[in-house]
Structure formats: C-alpha cells, structure tokens
Amino acid sequence: MIPFSILDLAPVADGYSVADSLAMSRKMAIAAEENNYLRFWLAEHHGMAGVASSATSVVLSHLGAATSTIRLGSGGVMLPNHSPLVIAEQFGTLAELYPNRVDLGLGRAPGTDMQTARALRRNMDASVDSYPDDVLELRRLLGSGSQGIKAVPGFDTHVPLWMLGSSLYSAQVAAEFGLPYSFASHFAPDQLIQALTVYRRNFKPSEQLAKPHTMAGVMAVVADTDEEAQYLFTSAQQQFINLRRNRNVPFTKPVDSMDAIWSPSEKHMVDHMLQYAVVGSKASVAFKLSSFLDATQVDELIVSMPIHDPEARLKSLRLMADVRDELAID
C-alpha cells in the first residue's frame, strides 16, 4: 500500500482556543507517528478564525519537538506571500533542528482574502508573476551553490521541495522543474486527472527527482458507523457554506441535519467540491478509497480530517491507519 500522510490546518474549533488548537495538532502529530503515517503537513492560511497555522514554520517546530521520526512539512507555504530568502532560512532552521525530516510544499494562492494578501505581499502583481523564478531561487538557496546571497541556516540543507496546486499551471511548473507534485483534490476536484496526466507526460528529471512522483489529497471522516461519520462531516460542510457566505467563524460544531442550513444550490456546490471525501465506517471508507487510488494511481495519499471533536479526530486518524493496513493486505 502507498504511504498515507496527514494534512492539518490546526483547526480552531468552536468552543476551543488557539492554544487548544495548537496542542491538538501536537497530539495529532504524535498519533500520526505512532500509526506509521509518513508525513504531517500544515497549511498556511491567514486571517481565518478557524485556522491556527498561519505561522507555519513555527508550528512545525512545535510538532518536531514532540516527535522523532515522522516527516514534517508545509502543505503548503504560499510562496508569493514571502521572500524566498526568508522561507529558506525558516525551513533551513527546521532542517537543522530535525534532520532528514522536513519537506517544503509550495503553493501560489494567497491563502487568505485579498486585503490580507496585500498586507502580506506589499506588491501583489510582482510577487505572483515571479512565482516560478522564486521557486528556482528557493531551490538555489537550499542547495550547495556558491553564487549569490547565502541563506544561513538553509545553505546546503537540500530541503525537498514539493509543488502543490489545483490547476494545470502548477502541474506544468512541477514537471518543468522536476519536483514532486501534490494535487489539492480534497477541495478542488475538477482538474485532478488532467493535472496528473500533464505532470507525468511533461516531467523532466532533476537532481531531486528522477521520475514523476504524485500525491493527492482527500478529506476523511472515519467513525464506527456511516451515520456517525456523516454527522461529524457536517462540520466540514458548514465550513464551506460559511466560506461562500463570507462568514469568518471558528470551525463549526456538527449538526443532525444540513437541510435547514444550506440552499439547494449551496448543497450542489459543497457536494461537488467534496466529491472525493471519504466518509463512513472503515469498510465504507476502504471501498471509496480503493476507487480513488485506482483512478489516480498516485504514489502517496494525504488526508485531512475536518472533525470538530478532538477525540473523534484522533479516532478517525487511527481508524484510517487501519484502513490503510487492511488495503495493503488485500
């Protein structure tokens, strides 16, 4: 069976504090290591009441101190928000603290609203247009070349870069630069198969990677029964409705029924965006996951678990590890 990893947003759940959220991410990372997940990644978002991972490298260090073997990384750092030198120094520091355990996944979206993006980037147009050049500069800063400005820490750490995306653009850049590619199918399903195909067909080998390497994301809620899992999943469904309605609120508690919350058009939108979510008992999730893996033929799977209750989130992580192991036997 291919490796499974965890994508965490350090969710700030309704009724909990940011400190609670960061402590829970620590517990999740420890549990992921105990259950043989390969990676534990955090995503950069800004100005969102339900997400505590904006200072991604800082939180990764918090998790690194609590674990010993699991790979830690960004899924991803939104590079246009930062100078390549700053990111090289941050992840170079992590690489020195936690050797051979750090990944640097890169994205191009702002990870926030445009007003906050302007506060982060200062020069919106130039930073987005220079994205491919910034990726190459970052790779140089983390490498062992002697030319130009040197990142200290960062120099000669060779932190592995990943390209993240939900479009053909990111697939093309990843293929051109010879980098591993992760598709955000957990919230953007439309171009999944096409992007993987473009990446594989156009891949050029690099010093980091000799052949194409792909990963895809799914949301997962695994519980003892299908009914319990579907109940827990209503938190994620509400989150997407809140985003559409521009309601910036903590991660919402589950509800017995979504009928009184969403309109028919909103239900259609959420069902479409979350079409690859695997929700149910272990047996139901294994069936859905097998179909997804057969269709995509990805080399790795990364799983986000949008569950309000901390103990239910930990249980879902453990049950998903059981699914992985049972699929490996089959």
C-alpha positions as CSV (number, residue, x, y, z in Angstrom):
1,M,0.0,0.0,0.0
2,I,1.2,3.5,-0.8
3,P,2.2,5.8,2.1
4,F,-0.6,7.8,3.9
5,S,0.1,11.2,5.4
6,I,-1.8,13.9,7.3
7,L,-2.7,17.4,6.3
8,D,-3.6,19.5,9.3
9,L,-5.0,23.1,9.4
10,A,-4.6,23.4,13.2
11,P,-8.4,24.0,13.2
12,V,-9.7,26.4,15.8
13,A,-13.0,24.7,16.7
14,D,-16.0,26.5,18.1
15,G,-15.6,26.4,21.9
16,Y,-11.9,26.0,21.8
17,S,-8.9,28.4,21.9
18,V,-6.0,28.9,19.6
19,A,-3.8,27.3,22.3
20,D,-6.2,24.3,22.4
21,S,-5.8,24.1,18.6
22,L,-2.0,24.0,18.7
23,A,-2.0,21.5,21.5
24,M,-4.3,19.3,19.4
25,S,-2.1,19.5,16.4
26,R,0.7,18.2,18.6
27,K,-1.4,15.3,19.7
28,M,-2.3,14.6,16.1
29,A,1.3,14.6,15.0
30,I,2.3,12.2,17.8
31,A,-0.6,9.9,16.9
32,A,0.3,10.0,13.2
33,E,3.8,9.0,14.1
34,E,2.6,6.2,16.3
35,N,0.3,4.9,13.5
36,N,3.0,5.0,10.8
37,Y,1.9,7.9,8.7
38,L,4.7,9.2,6.5
39,R,4.3,12.9,6.7
40,F,2.5,15.5,8.8
41,W,1.9,18.8,6.9
42,L,0.5,22.1,7.9
43,A,-1.2,24.6,5.5
44,E,-0.6,28.3,5.6
45,H,-3.7,30.4,5.9
46,H,-4.1,33.9,7.2
47,G,-6.9,35.9,8.9
48,M,-9.2,32.9,9.3
49,A,-10.9,32.4,12.6
50,G,-10.9,28.6,12.2
51,V,-7.2,28.1,11.3
52,A,-4.2,28.5,13.6
53,S,-1.4,27.5,11.2
54,S,-0.6,30.9,9.7
55,A,3.0,30.9,11.2
56,T,3.6,27.5,9.6
57,S,7.3,27.1,10.3
58,V,6.8,28.0,14.0
59,V,4.1,25.4,14.4
60,L,6.2,22.8,12.6
61,S,8.9,23.3,15.1
62,H,6.4,22.8,17.9
63,L,5.5,19.5,16.4
64,G,9.1,18.5,15.7
65,A,9.9,18.8,19.3
66,A,7.2,16.3,20.2
67,T,8.0,13.7,17.5
68,S,11.1,11.8,16.4
69,T,10.6,10.1,13.0
70,I,7.6,11.4,11.1
71,R,8.4,13.9,8.3
72,L,7.1,17.4,8.9
73,G,6.3,20.0,6.2
74,S,4.2,22.6,4.7
75,G,1.1,21.8,2.6
76,G,1.9,24.5,1.7
77,V,3.8,27.7,2.2
78,M,2.2,30.3,-0.1
79,L,5.5,31.5,-1.6
80,P,4.2,34.7,-3.2
81,N,3.5,35.9,0.4
82,H,7.2,35.7,1.3
83,S,10.7,36.3,0.0
84,P,12.5,33.1,-0.9
85,L,15.3,34.0,1.5
86,V,13.0,34.2,4.5
87,I,11.5,30.8,3.7
88,A,14.9,29.3,3.0
89,E,16.1,30.5,6.5
90,Q,12.9,29.2,8.2
91,F,13.0,25.8,6.6
92,G,16.8,25.6,6.8
93,T,16.4,26.1,10.5
94,L,13.9,23.4,10.7
95,A,16.1,21.1,8.7
96,E,19.0,21.7,11.2
97,L,16.7,21.1,14.2
98,Y,15.1,18.0,12.7
99,P,17.5,16.5,10.2
100,N,16.1,14.5,7.3
101,R,12.5,15.1,8.4
102,V,11.5,18.3,6.7
103,D,9.5,18.9,3.5
104,L,8.7,22.2,1.9
105,G,5.5,22.2,-0.1
106,L,4.9,25.4,-2.1
107,G,1.7,27.0,-3.3
108,R,0.8,30.0,-5.4
109,A,-2.5,31.1,-3.9
110,P,-2.6,33.8,-1.2
111,G,-4.3,31.6,1.4
112,T,-6.4,34.4,2.5
113,D,-8.6,37.3,1.4
114,M,-7.2,40.0,-0.9
115,Q,-7.0,42.7,1.7
116,T,-4.9,40.4,4.0
117,A,-2.8,39.3,1.0
118,R,-1.9,42.9,0.3
119,A,-0.8,43.3,3.9
120,L,1.4,40.2,3.5
121,R,2.8,40.8,0.0
122,R,3.0,44.6,-0.3
123,N,3.5,44.2,-4.1
124,M,0.8,41.9,-5.4
125,D,1.5,41.8,-9.1
126,A,5.2,41.4,-9.0
127,S,5.2,38.6,-6.4
128,V,2.7,36.4,-8.3
129,D,4.3,37.0,-11.7
130,S,7.7,36.0,-10.3
131,Y,6.5,32.7,-8.7
132,P,8.5,30.3,-11.0
133,D,11.6,32.4,-10.5
134,D,11.1,32.4,-6.8
135,V,10.8,28.6,-6.7
136,L,14.2,28.4,-8.5
137,E,15.7,30.9,-6.2
138,L,14.5,29.0,-3.2
139,R,15.9,25.8,-4.6
140,R,19.3,27.6,-5.0
141,L,19.2,29.0,-1.5
142,L,18.7,25.5,0.0
143,G,21.3,23.9,-2.2
144,S,25.1,24.0,-2.1
145,G,25.9,26.5,-4.9
146,S,28.4,29.3,-4.1
147,Q,26.9,32.1,-6.2
148,G,24.7,34.9,-4.8
149,I,23.2,35.5,-1.4
150,K,23.6,32.7,1.1
151,A,20.8,31.5,3.4
152,V,22.1,30.8,6.9
153,P,20.6,28.5,8.0
154,G,19.4,27.0,4.8
155,F,22.5,26.6,2.7
156,D,23.4,23.0,1.8
157,T,20.3,21.6,3.6
158,H,18.7,20.4,0.4
159,V,15.2,20.5,1.9
160,P,13.0,18.6,-0.6
161,L,10.6,20.9,-2.4
162,W,7.1,19.9,-3.4
163,M,4.8,21.8,-5.8
164,L,1.2,22.0,-4.6
165,G,-1.7,23.1,-6.7
166,S,-5.2,22.6,-8.0
167,S,-4.7,23.6,-11.6
168,L,-2.8,22.7,-14.8
169,Y,-0.4,25.6,-14.1
170,S,1.1,24.0,-11.0
171,A,1.3,20.7,-12.8
172,Q,3.3,22.2,-15.6
173,V,5.7,24.1,-13.2
174,A,6.3,20.9,-11.2
175,A,7.0,18.9,-14.3
176,E,9.4,21.5,-15.7
177,F,11.4,21.8,-12.5
178,G,11.4,18.0,-11.8
179,L,9.7,18.3,-8.5
180,P,7.1,16.0,-6.8
181,Y,3.5,17.2,-7.2
182,S,0.6,17.2,-4.8
183,F,-2.9,18.0,-6.1
184,A,-5.5,19.6,-3.8
185,S,-8.3,17.3,-4.7
186,H,-9.7,17.5,-1.1
187,F,-11.3,20.8,-2.0
188,A,-10.7,21.3,-5.8
189,P,-11.6,18.2,-7.7
190,D,-12.2,19.4,-11.2
191,Q,-8.8,19.1,-12.8
192,L,-7.4,16.2,-10.8
193,I,-6.9,13.6,-13.5
194,Q,-5.9,16.1,-16.2
195,A,-3.3,17.8,-14.0
196,L,-1.8,14.4,-13.0
197,T,-1.6,13.5,-16.7
198,V,0.0,16.8,-17.7
199,Y,2.6,16.4,-14.9
200,R,3.5,12.8,-15.8
201,R,3.7,13.4,-19.5
202,N,5.9,16.6,-19.2
203,F,8.1,15.6,-16.3
204,K,11.8,16.4,-16.6
205,P,14.2,14.7,-14.2
206,S,16.1,16.9,-11.7
207,E,18.8,16.4,-9.1
208,Q,16.0,16.0,-6.5
209,L,13.8,13.6,-8.5
210,A,14.5,11.1,-11.3
211,K,10.9,10.3,-12.2
212,P,7.4,11.7,-11.6
213,H,6.1,11.4,-8.1
214,T,2.5,12.3,-7.2
215,M,0.3,12.8,-4.2
216,A,-3.4,13.7,-3.9
217,G,-5.5,14.9,-1.0
218,V,-8.8,13.7,0.3
219,M,-10.9,14.7,3.3
220,A,-11.7,11.8,5.5
221,V,-14.0,11.2,8.4
222,V,-13.8,7.6,9.7
223,A,-16.0,6.5,12.6
224,D,-17.6,3.3,13.9
225,T,-20.7,3.8,11.7
226,D,-21.6,5.5,8.5
227,E,-24.2,7.5,10.4
228,E,-21.7,8.8,13.0
229,A,-19.2,9.8,10.3
230,Q,-21.8,11.6,8.3
231,Y,-22.8,13.5,11.4
232,L,-19.2,14.5,12.1
233,F,-18.8,15.6,8.4
234,T,-21.4,18.2,8.7
235,S,-18.8,20.5,10.3
236,A,-16.8,20.5,7.0
237,Q,-20.0,21.0,5.0
238,Q,-20.9,24.0,7.2
239,Q,-17.3,25.4,6.8
240,F,-17.7,25.5,3.0
241,I,-21.1,27.3,3.4
242,N,-19.6,29.8,5.7
243,L,-16.7,30.5,3.3
244,R,-19.2,31.1,0.5
245,R,-21.2,33.4,2.7
246,N,-18.1,35.3,3.8
247,R,-18.6,34.3,7.4
248,N,-15.3,34.1,9.2
249,V,-16.1,31.9,12.2
250,P,-14.4,29.1,14.1
251,F,-14.7,25.6,12.9
252,T,-18.4,24.7,13.5
253,K,-19.9,22.0,15.6
254,P,-21.7,19.2,13.7
255,V,-25.5,19.2,13.3
256,D,-28.0,16.4,12.9
257,S,-29.2,17.7,9.5
258,M,-27.9,20.2,6.9
259,D,-31.4,20.7,5.4
260,A,-32.1,23.9,7.3
261,I,-28.7,25.3,6.7
262,W,-27.9,25.2,3.0
263,S,-29.9,26.1,-0.1
264,P,-30.2,23.6,-3.0
265,S,-27.5,25.5,-4.9
266,E,-25.2,25.5,-1.9
267,K,-25.7,21.8,-1.4
268,H,-24.8,21.2,-5.0
269,M,-21.7,23.3,-4.7
270,V,-20.5,21.6,-1.5
271,D,-21.2,18.1,-2.8
272,H,-19.3,18.9,-6.0
273,M,-16.2,20.3,-4.2
274,L,-16.1,17.5,-1.7
275,Q,-16.8,14.7,-4.1
276,Y,-13.6,12.9,-3.2
277,A,-14.3,12.9,0.5
278,V,-14.3,9.5,2.2
279,V,-16.8,9.5,5.0
280,G,-18.1,6.4,6.8
281,S,-17.1,3.3,8.7
282,K,-13.8,1.6,7.9
283,A,-15.5,-0.7,5.4
284,S,-17.2,2.2,3.6
285,V,-14.1,4.3,3.5
286,A,-11.9,1.4,2.2
287,F,-14.3,0.9,-0.7
288,K,-14.3,4.6,-1.6
289,L,-10.6,4.9,-1.2
290,S,-9.8,1.9,-3.4
291,S,-11.7,3.5,-6.2
292,F,-9.9,6.8,-5.8
293,L,-6.5,5.2,-5.7
294,D,-7.3,3.1,-8.7
295,A,-8.4,6.1,-10.7
296,T,-5.5,8.4,-9.8
297,Q,-2.6,5.9,-9.5
298,V,-0.9,8.4,-7.1
299,D,2.3,7.5,-5.3
300,E,1.1,8.9,-1.9
301,L,-2.2,9.9,-0.3
302,I,-2.5,12.9,2.1
303,V,-5.6,13.1,4.3
304,S,-7.2,16.0,6.1
305,M,-9.7,15.2,8.9
306,P,-12.1,18.1,9.4
307,I,-13.7,16.9,12.6
308,H,-14.8,19.3,15.4
309,D,-14.4,17.0,18.4
310,P,-10.7,16.4,19.2
311,E,-11.1,12.8,20.4
312,A,-13.2,11.9,17.3
313,R,-10.4,13.4,15.1
314,L,-7.8,11.3,16.8
315,K,-10.0,8.2,16.5
316,S,-10.5,8.9,12.8
317,L,-6.7,9.1,12.3
318,R,-6.3,5.7,13.9
319,L,-9.2,4.1,12.0
320,M,-7.8,5.4,8.7
321,A,-4.5,3.8,9.6
322,D,-6.4,0.5,10.0
323,V,-8.0,1.1,6.5
324,R,-4.5,1.6,5.0
325,D,-3.2,-1.6,6.6
326,E,-6.2,-3.6,5.5
327,L,-6.0,-2.3,2.0
328,A,-2.3,-3.4,2.0
329,I,-3.3,-6.9,2.9
330,D,-5.9,-7.1,0.2
